[in-house]
Amino acid sequence: MSFDYKRAMKREFNVGSKEQRIRYGAGIGLVLVSVFLANIAMLLIGVVLIVTAKLQWCPAYSGLSKSSVLPGDEPPAPSTPHH
């Protein structure tokens, strides 16, 4: 199994709704715990989990050609600029 760096930079829908909920929960938990422990590494990992959950895209998954998307999962809606 090799890591495809070019593919890792292409944003694609590869985090399913179940994993999205897990990433949100773990990310928020890590951020809250990091505040009390003053642990910067834990804070950064928590923020990364929250961001990848919001975007429903994980660059590591893209590079490894993995996906946790199940049939019926909806891709994230494209963001439109507000006027």
C-alpha positions as CSV (number, residue, x, y, z in Angstrom):
1,M,0.0,0.0,0.0
2,S,1.5,3.3,-1.0
3,F,0.6,6.9,-0.2
4,D,-0.4,9.0,-3.2
5,Y,0.6,12.6,-2.3
6,K,-1.1,14.2,-5.3
7,R,-4.4,12.5,-4.5
8,A,-4.1,13.5,-0.9
9,M,-4.3,17.2,-1.9
10,K,-7.5,16.7,-3.9
11,R,-10.6,17.3,-1.8
12,E,-13.0,14.5,-2.0
13,F,-16.0,13.2,0.0
14,N,-14.4,10.4,2.0
15,V,-15.7,10.7,5.6
16,G,-19.1,9.1,6.1
17,S,-21.8,10.4,8.5
18,K,-21.1,7.8,11.2
19,E,-17.4,8.6,11.3
20,Q,-18.2,12.3,11.1
21,R,-20.1,12.1,14.4
22,I,-17.3,10.2,16.0
23,R,-14.7,12.8,14.8
24,Y,-16.9,15.6,16.1
25,G,-17.2,13.9,19.5
26,A,-13.6,13.0,19.8
27,G,-12.4,16.4,18.6
28,I,-14.6,18.3,21.0
29,G,-13.6,16.0,23.8
30,L,-9.9,16.5,23.1
31,V,-10.3,20.3,22.8
32,L,-12.1,20.5,26.2
33,V,-9.6,18.2,27.9
34,S,-6.6,20.0,26.4
35,V,-7.9,23.3,27.9
36,F,-7.7,21.8,31.4
37,L,-4.4,20.0,30.9
38,A,-2.8,22.9,28.8
39,N,-1.7,20.3,26.2
40,I,-1.1,21.9,22.8
41,A,-0.7,18.6,20.9
42,M,-4.1,17.4,22.2
43,L,-5.6,20.7,21.2
44,L,-4.2,20.5,17.7
45,I,-5.4,16.9,17.2
46,G,-8.9,17.9,18.4
47,V,-9.0,20.8,16.0
48,V,-7.9,18.6,13.1
49,L,-10.7,16.1,13.9
50,I,-13.3,18.8,14.1
51,V,-12.2,20.3,10.7
52,T,-12.1,17.0,8.9
53,A,-15.5,16.2,10.3
54,K,-16.9,19.5,9.1
55,L,-15.4,19.1,5.6
56,Q,-16.1,15.4,5.4
57,W,-12.7,15.0,3.9
58,C,-9.5,13.5,5.3
59,P,-6.3,14.0,3.3
60,A,-4.8,10.9,4.8
61,Y,-7.8,8.8,3.6
62,S,-7.4,10.4,0.1
63,G,-3.7,9.6,0.0
64,L,-4.4,6.0,1.0
65,S,-7.5,5.7,-1.3
66,K,-9.7,4.9,1.7
67,S,-13.3,6.0,2.5
68,S,-15.8,5.5,5.3
69,V,-18.7,6.7,3.1
70,L,-21.6,4.3,3.2
71,P,-24.5,4.1,0.6
72,G,-27.0,6.9,1.5
73,D,-24.4,9.3,3.0
74,E,-24.8,12.8,1.5
75,P,-21.8,14.7,0.3
76,P,-21.3,18.1,2.0
77,A,-23.2,21.0,0.4
78,P,-21.0,23.3,-1.5
79,S,-20.5,26.6,0.3
80,T,-21.7,29.7,-1.5
81,P,-20.4,33.2,-0.8
82,H,-22.7,35.5,1.1
83,H,-23.6,38.8,-0.5
